[in-house]
Amino acid sequence: MALPLIVFDVNETLLDLETMEPVFARIFNDNSAMRLWFANFITYSASLTVAGCYVPFTDIGAAVMKMLADTRGIRIDDSDKKELTEKFSTMPPHAEVPAALRKLRAAGFRLFTLTDNLLEVQTRQLTNGGIVDLFERRFSADGVKHHKPSRQAYGYVEQELGAKPSEFCLIA
């Protein structure tokens, strides 16, 4: 029996979202702002998916950021927006991730990613983290204009790799 194809989520699973917390804390004067933003980000992404609407992940993140700021009477200036974009696209991997991925590769597993991020954002994140070459291929839900957890997002990877669902292990 062949080893399963391992498909990783990227944000939080591989990359350390907590590294964004200081920027959010400074802008919002609230240490919990980043977690509130991310929770709403995921909620709106899922809601749009259930409603059958596709909006690029970066646009959802920006809209949720604006809503959070507006409800608190905070104006996010262009330099803050630029810093947040830069931080999101350069989050480092969790400390244990590079070695764990190398062990999986050495054991013969084929590694892939599937994220709601645009492919160029994901590529920048993984390149910055020094782990981009550990993945055989990277997928974005943007490829089918359906965010996770839609069946279309996962079906896209199955179709592209010519594999059945039973041949995958998803890690998120």
C-alpha positions in Angstrom: 0.0 0.0 0.0 1.3 3.4 -1.0 1.9 6.1 1.6 -0.8 8.8 1.7 -0.3 12.1 0.0 0.0 14.7 2.8 -1.7 18.0 2.2 -1.0 20.7 4.7 -3.0 23.9 5.5 -0.6 26.8 5.7 -1.7 29.6 8.1 -1.4 28.5 11.7 -0.7 24.9 10.8 2.7 25.5 9.3 3.2 29.2 9.9 3.3 31.0 13.2 0.4 33.5 13.2 1.3 34.7 16.7 4.2 36.7 15.1 1.6 39.1 13.8 0.2 39.8 17.3 2.5 42.7 18.2 1.5 44.7 15.1 -2.2 44.2 15.9 -1.6 45.1 19.6 0.1 48.3 18.6 -2.6 49.4 16.1 -5.6 48.4 18.2 -4.1 48.8 21.6 -5.4 45.4 22.4 -3.5 42.1 22.7 -6.5 40.1 21.6 -7.1 42.0 18.4 -5.2 39.6 16.2 -7.1 36.6 17.4 -10.4 38.4 17.0 -9.4 39.5 13.4 -8.4 36.0 12.4 -11.5 34.3 13.9 -13.7 36.8 12.0 -11.6 36.3 8.9 -12.2 32.6 8.9 -15.9 33.1 9.8 -16.5 35.4 6.9 -14.5 33.2 4.5 -16.7 30.2 5.5 -19.9 32.2 5.3 -19.1 33.5 1.8 -18.3 29.9 0.8 -21.6 28.6 2.1 -23.4 31.4 0.4 -21.7 30.4 -2.9 -19.8 33.7 -3.2 -16.0 33.8 -3.9 -13.9 36.7 -2.7 -10.1 36.5 -2.7 -8.8 35.7 0.8 -6.7 38.9 0.9 -9.8 41.0 0.2 -11.7 39.2 3.0 -8.8 39.8 5.4 -8.7 43.5 4.5 -12.5 43.9 4.9 -12.5 42.2 8.3 -9.6 44.5 9.4 -11.5 47.6 8.3 -14.6 46.4 10.2 -12.6 45.7 13.3 -11.0 49.2 13.1 -14.2 51.0 12.3 -16.1 49.4 15.2 -13.3 50.7 17.5 -13.0 54.2 15.9 -9.4 53.4 14.7 -8.0 54.6 11.4 -5.5 52.2 9.9 -3.0 54.2 7.8 -1.2 53.1 4.7 2.1 52.3 6.6 0.1 50.1 9.0 -1.6 48.3 6.1 1.8 47.8 4.4 3.3 46.4 7.7 0.4 44.0 8.2 0.6 42.8 4.6 4.3 42.3 5.0 4.0 40.5 8.3 1.3 38.2 6.9 3.3 37.2 3.9 6.5 36.6 5.9 5.3 34.7 8.9 7.9 32.2 10.0 7.1 28.5 10.3 6.6 27.1 13.8 10.0 26.1 15.2 9.4 22.3 14.7 7.9 22.5 11.2 11.1 22.5 9.0 12.6 19.4 10.7 9.2 17.6 10.8 8.7 18.2 7.1 12.2 16.9 6.3 11.5 13.8 8.3 8.3 13.1 6.4 10.1 13.7 3.1 13.0 11.4 4.1 10.4 8.7 5.0 9.0 8.8 1.5 5.9 11.0 2.0 4.9 13.3 -0.8 4.0 16.8 0.6 1.6 19.4 -0.7 -0.2 22.5 0.6 -3.7 23.7 0.1 -4.5 27.2 1.4 -7.1 29.9 0.9 -4.3 32.3 0.3 -3.5 33.4 -3.2 -0.8 31.3 -4.7 1.7 34.2 -4.8 1.1 35.0 -1.1 1.6 31.3 -0.1 4.7 31.0 -2.2 6.2 34.1 -0.6 5.3 32.8 2.9 6.8 29.4 2.3 9.9 30.8 0.5 10.5 33.3 3.4 10.1 30.4 5.9 12.7 28.4 4.0 10.4 25.5 3.5 9.0 26.0 0.0 11.2 23.3 -1.6 9.9 20.7 0.8 6.5 20.6 -1.0 6.1 18.9 -4.3 3.3 21.3 -5.3 1.3 24.1 -3.7 -2.4 24.7 -4.3 -4.6 27.7 -3.7 -8.4 27.6 -3.3 -8.3 30.5 -5.7 -7.7 27.9 -8.4 -11.3 26.9 -8.2 -12.7 30.1 -6.7 -14.0 28.1 -3.6 -12.5 28.4 -0.1 -12.0 25.6 2.2 -13.9 23.7 3.6 -15.8 23.5 0.3 -15.8 20.2 -1.5 -14.6 22.0 -4.6 -11.3 23.1 -2.9 -10.4 19.6 -1.9 -11.7 18.2 -5.2 -9.3 20.5 -7.0 -6.3 18.9 -5.4 -7.7 15.4 -6.0 -8.2 16.2 -9.7 -4.9 17.9 -10.2 -3.0 15.0 -8.6 -5.2 12.3 -10.1 -5.8 10.7 -6.7 -8.8 9.5 -4.8 -9.8 11.0 -1.4 -8.8 7.8 0.4 -5.2 8.5 -0.8 -4.9 11.7 1.1 -4.1 12.8 4.6 -5.1 16.4 5.3 -3.3 18.2 8.1 -4.8 21.4 9.5 
